[in-house]
Amino acid sequence: MQGTIRAVCTSPEKGTEKTNVHTAVFRKDWGIEGDAHAGAWHRQVSLLSYQKVVEFNLLGACVSDGAFGENLLVDGIDCASLPVGTHLRCGEVLLEVTQIGKECHQSCAIRKRVGTCIMPHQGIFARVLSGGVISEGDTIETVEENA
């Protein structure tokens, strides 16, 4: 399965909308440099399917890249359909899916502004197995575990 990175987003604080920074450095066992969610845990990077944001906007919302707190907005892959353990490669970066969805807390800035959040059902989380740089327009694909 193959897709394209539509946005690379970060934020300095948890629970806030992220801003598209267009390119970022991913560090092994840490996450994205400059992002509040980076750290030695299982949710270092969040991914969301671009198509789900398009569908949400067709309902009258007007959300931009990073509005749901996603780090990577991916076109061409249904992120929520990827099982835990799936490996994704984007250039030198290798990610491993560690969680599908998450509980969205009621005080979340995204939920307050937009009224709802699609991350609990459509977002996925990953840890960084191999670092490097990811930029808008890069190809991302599922790979075999030993790749």
N, CA and C atoms as a LAMMPS dump frame, in Angstrom:
ITEM: TIMESTEP
0
ITEM: NUMBER OF ATOMS
441
ITEM: BOX BOUNDS ff ff ff
-5.0000000000000000e+02 5.0000000000000000e+02
-5.0000000000000000e+02 5.0000000000000000e+02
-5.0000000000000000e+02 5.0000000000000000e+02
ITEM: ATOMS id mol type element x y z
1 1 1 N 0.851 -1.166 0
2 1 2 C 0 0 0
3 1 3 C 0.902 1.237 0
4 2 1 N 0.546 2.22 -0.814
5 2 2 C 1.392 3.401 -0.945
6 2 3 C 0.544 4.672 -0.935
7 3 1 N 1.104 5.725 -0.35
8 3 2 C 0.432 7.01 -0.3
9 3 3 C 1.432 8.146 -0.392
10 4 1 N 0.917 9.355 -0.208
11 4 2 C 1.734 10.561 -0.287
12 4 3 C 1.503 11.413 0.951
13 5 1 N 2.579 11.991 1.475
14 5 2 C 2.474 12.897 2.618
15 5 3 C 1.914 14.233 2.12
16 6 1 N 0.759 14.628 2.663
17 6 2 C 0.125 15.899 2.286
18 6 3 C 0.531 17.034 3.216
19 7 1 N 0.877 16.709 4.472
20 7 2 C 1.288 17.736 5.434
21 7 3 C 2.114 17.085 6.536
22 8 1 N 3.062 17.844 7.057
23 8 2 C 3.891 17.438 8.193
24 8 3 C 3.657 18.508 9.258
25 9 1 N 3.033 18.13 10.372
26 9 2 C 2.562 19.116 11.355
27 9 3 C 3.153 18.863 12.747
28 10 1 N 3.4 19.947 13.465
29 10 2 C 3.894 19.862 14.839
30 10 3 C 3.214 20.926 15.689
31 11 1 N 3.322 20.759 16.999
32 11 2 C 2.852 21.778 17.939
33 11 3 C 3.746 21.744 19.168
34 12 1 N 3.929 22.896 19.809
35 12 2 C 4.772 22.937 21.002
36 12 3 C 4.064 22.438 22.269
37 13 1 N 2.709 22.3 22.217
38 13 2 C 1.947 21.87 23.386
39 13 3 C 0.985 20.75 23.027
40 14 1 N 0.77 19.829 23.952
41 14 2 C -0.209 18.759 23.758
42 14 3 C -1.617 19.33 23.825
43 15 1 N -2.561 18.66 23.129
44 15 2 C -3.963 19.049 23.18
45 15 3 C -4.305 20.263 22.339
46 16 1 N -3.402 20.679 21.474
47 16 2 C -3.648 21.837 20.615
48 16 3 C -3.567 21.419 19.158
49 17 1 N -4.096 22.277 18.294
50 17 2 C -3.972 22.039 16.87
51 17 3 C -2.507 22.174 16.49
52 18 1 N -2.113 21.426 15.476
53 18 2 C -0.735 21.485 15.008
54 18 3 C -0.655 22.404 13.777
55 19 1 N 0.546 22.848 13.476
56 19 2 C 0.793 23.72 12.335
57 19 3 C 1.62 22.953 11.306
58 20 1 N 1.273 23.126 10.029
59 20 2 C 2.032 22.475 8.967
60 20 3 C 3.396 23.149 8.849
61 21 1 N 4.448 22.372 9.125
62 21 2 C 5.821 22.881 9.033
63 21 3 C 6.492 22.39 7.756
64 22 1 N 5.78 21.596 6.961
65 22 2 C 6.163 21.137 5.623
66 22 3 C 7.283 20.106 5.584
67 23 1 N 8.173 20.118 6.541
68 23 2 C 9.247 19.133 6.631
69 23 3 C 9.699 19.049 8.085
70 24 1 N 10.119 17.857 8.512
71 24 2 C 10.543 17.696 9.908
72 24 3 C 11.545 16.557 10.03
73 25 1 N 12.312 16.615 11.119
74 25 2 C 13.288 15.585 11.439
75 25 3 C 12.65 14.603 12.422
76 26 1 N 12.718 13.328 12.081
77 26 2 C 12.19 12.247 12.911
78 26 3 C 13.376 11.536 13.543
79 27 1 N 13.348 11.424 14.884
80 27 2 C 14.439 10.795 15.614
81 27 3 C 14.014 9.42 16.12
82 28 1 N 14.888 8.462 15.952
83 28 2 C 14.635 7.097 16.411
84 28 3 C 14.297 7.094 17.898
85 29 1 N 13.272 6.329 18.245
86 29 2 C 12.824 6.148 19.63
87 29 3 C 12.442 7.462 20.314
88 30 1 N 12.147 8.499 19.553
89 30 2 C 11.792 9.792 20.143
90 30 3 C 10.583 10.432 19.487
91 31 1 N 10.584 10.536 18.166
92 31 2 C 9.496 11.208 17.463
93 31 3 C 10.013 12.371 16.646
94 32 1 N 9.204 13.408 16.548
95 32 2 C 9.523 14.547 15.698
96 32 3 C 10.155 15.656 16.526
97 33 1 N 11.303 16.131 16.072
98 33 2 C 11.972 17.229 16.767
99 33 3 C 11.043 18.442 16.79
100 34 1 N 10.872 19.022 17.999
101 34 2 C 10.047 20.206 18.158
102 34 3 C 8.57 19.945 18.378
103 35 1 N 8.158 18.672 18.448
104 35 2 C 6.747 18.365 18.667
105 35 3 C 6.519 17.955 20.12
106 36 1 N 5.409 18.418 20.687
107 36 2 C 5.095 18.16 22.095
108 36 3 C 4.921 16.678 22.412
109 37 1 N 4.56 15.853 21.424
110 37 2 C 4.313 14.44 21.683
111 37 3 C 5.564 13.568 21.562
112 38 1 N 6.674 14.172 21.214
113 38 2 C 7.919 13.408 21.124
114 38 3 C 8.306 12.918 22.515
115 39 1 N 8.918 11.765 22.565
116 39 2 C 9.357 11.211 23.838
117 39 3 C 9.488 9.708 23.754
118 40 1 N 9.964 9.115 24.802
119 40 2 C 10.181 7.671 24.851
120 40 3 C 8.889 6.966 25.232
121 41 1 N 7.934 6.926 24.289
122 41 2 C 6.666 6.239 24.524
123 41 3 C 6.13 5.722 23.199
124 42 1 N 4.937 5.134 23.202
125 42 2 C 4.418 4.45 22.018
126 42 3 C 3.65 5.36 21.049
127 43 1 N 3.359 6.606 21.429
128 43 2 C 2.606 7.5 20.536
129 43 3 C 3.481 8.689 20.124
130 44 1 N 4.604 8.41 19.509
131 44 2 C 5.542 9.45 19.118
132 44 3 C 5.068 10.244 17.904
133 45 1 N 4.337 9.586 16.999
134 45 2 C 3.885 10.207 15.756
135 45 3 C 2.428 9.819 15.531
136 46 1 N 1.595 10.795 15.148
137 46 2 C 0.205 10.506 14.815
138 46 3 C -0.011 10.684 13.322
139 47 1 N -0.839 9.809 12.758
140 47 2 C -1.123 9.842 11.332
141 47 3 C -2.634 9.852 11.122
142 48 1 N -3.07 10.54 10.084
143 48 2 C -4.484 10.637 9.748
144 48 3 C -4.617 10.63 8.234
145 49 1 N -5.65 9.959 7.737
146 49 2 C -5.891 9.904 6.292
147 49 3 C -6.454 11.224 5.796
148 50 1 N -5.849 11.745 4.754
149 50 2 C -6.29 12.996 4.125
150 50 3 C -7.753 12.906 3.682
151 51 1 N -8.165 11.758 3.166
152 51 2 C -9.54 11.592 2.685
153 51 3 C -10.559 11.811 3.799
154 52 1 N -10.213 11.423 5.034
155 52 2 C -11.139 11.597 6.157
156 52 3 C -11.322 13.076 6.492
157 53 1 N -10.266 13.871 6.335
158 53 2 C -10.367 15.313 6.566
159 53 3 C -11.212 15.951 5.462
160 54 1 N -11.019 15.512 4.219
161 54 2 C -11.822 16.013 3.1
162 54 3 C -13.301 15.72 3.353
163 55 1 N -13.624 14.49 3.76
164 55 2 C -15.009 14.114 4.06
165 55 3 C -15.577 14.98 5.18
166 56 1 N -14.787 15.224 6.202
167 56 2 C -15.219 16.051 7.333
168 56 3 C -15.518 17.474 6.861
169 57 1 N -14.663 18.008 6
170 57 2 C -14.876 19.363 5.491
171 57 3 C -16.098 19.451 4.587
172 58 1 N -16.442 18.373 3.9
173 58 2 C -17.644 18.36 3.057
174 58 3 C -18.919 18.483 3.889
175 59 1 N -18.829 18.173 5.184
176 59 2 C -19.968 18.31 6.092
177 59 3 C -20.129 19.75 6.594
178 60 1 N -19.263 20.642 6.135
179 60 2 C -19.377 22.043 6.521
180 60 3 C -18.285 22.546 7.436
181 61 1 N -17.43 21.663 7.872
182 61 2 C -16.31 22.092 8.707
183 61 3 C -15.286 22.798 7.827
184 62 1 N -14.437 23.526 8.421
185 62 2 C -13.386 24.205 7.663
186 62 3 C -12.086 24.036 8.44
187 63 1 N -11.59 22.797 8.434
188 63 2 C -10.368 22.523 9.185
189 63 3 C -9.177 22.479 8.242
190 64 1 N -8.058 22.899 8.748
191 64 2 C -6.834 22.911 7.955
192 64 3 C -5.913 21.786 8.404
193 65 1 N -4.801 21.65 7.719
194 65 2 C -3.809 20.63 8.053
195 65 3 C -3.378 20.784 9.507
196 66 1 N -3.396 19.685 10.248
197 66 2 C -2.983 19.687 11.642
198 66 3 C -4.093 19.986 12.628
199 67 1 N -5.292 20.293 12.14
200 67 2 C -6.399 20.697 13.02
201 67 3 C -6.795 19.613 14.018
202 68 1 N -6.608 18.346 13.659
203 68 2 C -6.978 17.256 14.557
204 68 3 C -5.792 16.763 15.377
205 69 1 N -4.699 17.5 15.327
206 69 2 C -3.519 17.137 16.096
207 69 3 C -2.647 16.096 15.425
208 70 1 N -2.896 15.838 14.143
209 70 2 C -2.101 14.84 13.431
210 70 3 C -0.737 15.4 13.026
211 71 1 N 0.27 14.537 13.11
212 71 2 C 1.607 14.905 12.641
213 71 3 C 1.729 14.726 11.137
214 72 1 N 1.217 13.602 10.644
215 72 2 C 1.31 13.315 9.217
216 72 3 C -0.083 13.145 8.632
217 73 1 N -0.377 13.913 7.61
218 73 2 C -1.624 13.795 6.862
219 73 3 C -1.271 13.012 5.598
220 74 1 N -1.869 11.819 5.463
221 74 2 C -1.469 10.869 4.43
222 74 3 C -2.58 10.7 3.4
223 75 1 N -2.25 10.918 2.137
224 75 2 C -3.185 10.742 1.032
225 75 3 C -2.957 9.372 0.409
226 76 1 N -4.019 8.605 0.218
227 76 2 C -3.917 7.334 -0.487
228 76 3 C -3.842 6.096 0.385
229 77 1 N -3.777 6.261 1.691
230 77 2 C -3.782 5.12 2.616
231 77 3 C -4.866 5.354 3.659
232 78 1 N -5.712 4.341 3.868
233 78 2 C -6.705 4.408 4.937
234 78 3 C -5.984 4.011 6.226
235 79 1 N -5.466 5.005 6.924
236 79 2 C -4.634 4.761 8.103
237 79 3 C -5.33 3.887 9.128
238 80 1 N -6.612 4.123 9.38
239 80 2 C -7.338 3.394 10.419
240 80 3 C -7.473 1.907 10.101
241 81 1 N -7.243 1.516 8.847
242 81 2 C -7.348 0.101 8.475
243 81 3 C -6.046 -0.664 8.694
244 82 1 N -4.98 0.046 9.028
245 82 2 C -3.683 -0.607 9.234
246 82 3 C -3.639 -1.236 10.622
247 83 1 N -3.298 -2.506 10.709
248 83 2 C -3.231 -3.139 12.033
249 83 3 C -2.004 -2.692 12.822
250 84 1 N -2.126 -2.773 14.148
251 84 2 C -0.982 -2.526 15.019
252 84 3 C 0.143 -3.459 14.585
253 85 1 N 1.353 -2.924 14.533
254 85 2 C 2.511 -3.696 14.101
255 85 3 C 2.91 -3.42 12.663
256 86 1 N 2.036 -2.773 11.886
257 86 2 C 2.36 -2.427 10.504
258 86 3 C 3.557 -1.496 10.47
259 87 1 N 4.452 -1.727 9.533
260 87 2 C 5.596 -0.848 9.336
261 87 3 C 5.353 0.036 8.117
262 88 1 N 5.693 1.314 8.266
263 88 2 C 5.553 2.295 7.193
264 88 3 C 6.918 2.918 6.937
265 89 1 N 7.294 2.983 5.656
266 89 2 C 8.568 3.601 5.308
267 89 3 C 8.315 4.85 4.48
268 90 1 N 9.043 5.907 4.853
269 90 2 C 8.999 7.17 4.127
270 90 3 C 10.445 7.648 4.045
271 91 1 N 11.095 7.394 2.911
272 91 2 C 12.517 7.69 2.792
273 91 3 C 13.297 6.841 3.775
274 92 1 N 14.133 7.475 4.592
275 92 2 C 14.922 6.762 5.601
276 92 3 C 14.11 6.438 6.852
277 93 1 N 12.979 7.109 7.027
278 93 2 C 12.181 6.95 8.247
279 93 3 C 11.372 5.656 8.19
280 94 1 N 11.438 4.892 9.276
281 94 2 C 10.641 3.684 9.429
282 94 3 C 9.797 3.84 10.684
283 95 1 N 8.482 3.715 10.526
284 95 2 C 7.531 3.835 11.628
285 95 3 C 6.865 2.493 11.871
286 96 1 N 6.477 2.251 13.109
287 96 2 C 5.699 1.063 13.451
288 96 3 C 4.404 1.51 14.115
289 97 1 N 3.268 1.076 13.552
290 97 2 C 1.961 1.42 14.114
291 97 3 C 1.832 0.749 15.474
292 98 1 N 1.505 1.57 16.495
293 98 2 C 1.415 1.058 17.866
294 98 3 C 0.01 1.158 18.454
295 99 1 N -0.853 1.978 17.864
296 99 2 C -2.186 2.182 18.431
297 99 3 C -3.118 2.72 17.35
298 100 1 N -4.364 2.24 17.378
299 100 2 C -5.401 2.737 16.476
300 100 3 C -6.375 3.545 17.325
301 101 1 N -6.543 4.82 17.001
302 101 2 C -7.459 5.679 17.733
303 101 3 C -6.984 5.974 19.144
304 102 1 N -7.731 6.852 19.805
305 102 2 C -7.441 7.201 21.202
306 102 3 C -8.659 7.905 21.771
307 103 1 N -8.741 7.919 23.073
308 103 2 C -9.82 8.65 23.728
309 103 3 C -9.509 10.136 23.627
310 104 1 N -10.5 10.904 23.231
311 104 2 C -10.316 12.347 23.078
312 104 3 C -10.874 13.026 24.333
313 105 1 N -10.034 13.768 25.019
314 105 2 C -10.5 14.422 26.242
315 105 3 C -11.373 15.634 25.904
316 106 1 N -12.372 15.887 26.722
317 106 2 C -13.378 16.92 26.454
318 106 3 C -12.811 18.34 26.414
319 107 1 N -11.702 18.578 27.071
320 107 2 C -11.145 19.927 27.095
321 107 3 C -10.191 20.179 25.929
322 108 1 N -10.131 19.24 25.01
323 108 2 C -9.243 19.334 23.845
324 108 3 C -9.59 20.576 23.013
325 109 1 N -8.58 21.364 22.67
326 109 2 C -8.775 22.588 21.885
327 109 3 C -9.415 22.289 20.536
328 110 1 N -9.101 21.149 19.975
329 110 2 C -9.656 20.769 18.675
330 110 3 C -11.158 20.543 18.791
331 111 1 N -11.568 19.758 19.79
332 111 2 C -12.994 19.481 19.993
333 111 3 C -13.76 20.775 20.3
334 112 1 N -13.161 21.666 21.076
335 112 2 C -13.825 22.933 21.406
336 112 3 C -14.074 23.776 20.165
337 113 1 N -13.106 23.839 19.268
338 113 2 C -13.247 24.685 18.083
339 113 3 C -14.096 24.029 17.006
340 114 1 N -13.874 22.737 16.763
341 114 2 C -14.514 22.052 15.651
342 114 3 C -15.833 21.394 16.07
343 115 1 N -15.964 21.056 17.352
344 115 2 C -17.19 20.433 17.838
345 115 3 C -17.099 18.93 17.968
346 116 1 N -16.178 18.348 17.266
347 116 2 C -15.935 16.906 17.336
348 116 3 C -14.507 16.646 16.883
349 117 1 N -14.1 15.411 17.002
350 117 2 C -12.744 15.067 16.59
351 117 3 C -12.775 13.702 15.924
352 118 1 N -12.082 13.568 14.8
353 118 2 C -12.069 12.279 14.109
354 118 3 C -10.872 11.406 14.515
355 119 1 N -9.93 11.982 15.256
356 119 2 C -8.758 11.209 15.667
357 119 3 C -9.106 9.966 16.497
358 120 1 N -10.109 10.015 17.394
359 120 2 C -10.39 8.821 18.193
360 120 3 C -10.716 7.58 17.362
361 121 1 N -11.251 7.772 16.156
362 121 2 C -11.648 6.628 15.338
363 121 3 C -10.804 6.476 14.078
364 122 1 N -10.221 7.558 13.608
365 122 2 C -9.506 7.529 12.336
366 122 3 C -7.996 7.704 12.461
367 123 1 N -7.545 8.24 13.573
368 123 2 C -6.114 8.471 13.743
369 123 3 C -5.381 7.219 14.193
370 124 1 N -4.119 7.142 13.832
371 124 2 C -3.277 6.051 14.309
372 124 3 C -1.998 6.654 14.88
373 125 1 N -1.312 5.859 15.657
374 125 2 C -0.092 6.319 16.315
375 125 3 C 1.035 5.349 16.024
376 126 1 N 2.259 5.886 16.005
377 126 2 C 3.416 5.066 15.672
378 126 3 C 4.625 5.505 16.477
379 127 1 N 5.593 4.615 16.537
380 127 2 C 6.889 4.962 17.109
381 127 3 C 7.903 4.945 15.974
382 128 1 N 8.982 5.687 16.153
383 128 2 C 10.01 5.818 15.127
384 128 3 C 11.072 4.741 15.33
385 129 1 N 11.178 3.832 14.369
386 129 2 C 12.176 2.764 14.428
387 129 3 C 13.493 3.196 13.787
388 130 1 N 13.408 4.09 12.801
389 130 2 C 14.587 4.59 12.103
390 130 3 C 14.321 6.036 11.725
391 131 1 N 15.253 6.915 12.043
392 131 2 C 15.043 8.341 11.847
393 131 3 C 15.419 8.857 10.474
394 132 1 N 15.118 10.133 10.274
395 132 2 C 15.404 10.807 9.014
396 132 3 C 14.497 12.01 8.867
397 133 1 N 14.321 12.457 7.641
398 133 2 C 13.496 13.632 7.347
399 133 3 C 12.295 13.211 6.513
400 134 1 N 11.121 13.761 6.838
401 134 2 C 9.913 13.575 6.034
402 134 3 C 9.432 14.951 5.618
403 135 1 N 9.063 15.08 4.334
404 135 2 C 8.57 16.34 3.786
405 135 3 C 7.273 16.112 3.014
406 136 1 N 6.503 17.171 2.845
407 136 2 C 5.315 17.117 1.992
408 136 3 C 5.714 16.588 0.622
409 137 1 N 4.851 15.75 0.07
410 137 2 C 5.111 15.201 -1.25
411 137 3 C 5.866 13.885 -1.242
412 138 1 N 6.457 13.519 -0.102
413 138 2 C 7.18 12.253 -0.006
414 138 3 C 6.215 11.087 -0.118
415 139 1 N 6.706 9.975 -0.622
416 139 2 C 5.941 8.738 -0.692
417 139 3 C 6.088 7.984 0.626
418 140 1 N 4.976 7.437 1.107
419 140 2 C 4.974 6.583 2.302
420 140 3 C 4.316 5.287 1.91
421 141 1 N 4.876 4.167 2.38
422 141 2 C 4.32 2.869 1.993
423 141 3 C 4.46 1.859 3.108
424 142 1 N 3.565 0.875 3.089
425 142 2 C 3.67 -0.221 4.029
426 142 3 C 4.783 -1.142 3.544
427 143 1 N 5.529 -1.699 4.5
428 143 2 C 6.639 -2.601 4.151
429 143 3 C 6.604 -3.819 5.056
430 144 1 N 7.272 -4.864 4.621
431 144 2 C 7.414 -6.063 5.433
432 144 3 C 8.274 -5.725 6.65
433 145 1 N 8.067 -6.403 7.761
434 145 2 C 8.774 -6.102 9.018
435 145 3 C 10.285 -6.109 8.897
436 146 1 N 10.844 -6.972 8.093
437 146 2 C 12.297 -7.082 7.994
438 146 3 C 12.889 -6.119 6.956
439 147 1 N 12.068 -5.242 6.396
440 147 2 C 12.549 -4.311 5.37
441 147 3 C 13.299 -3.152 5.985
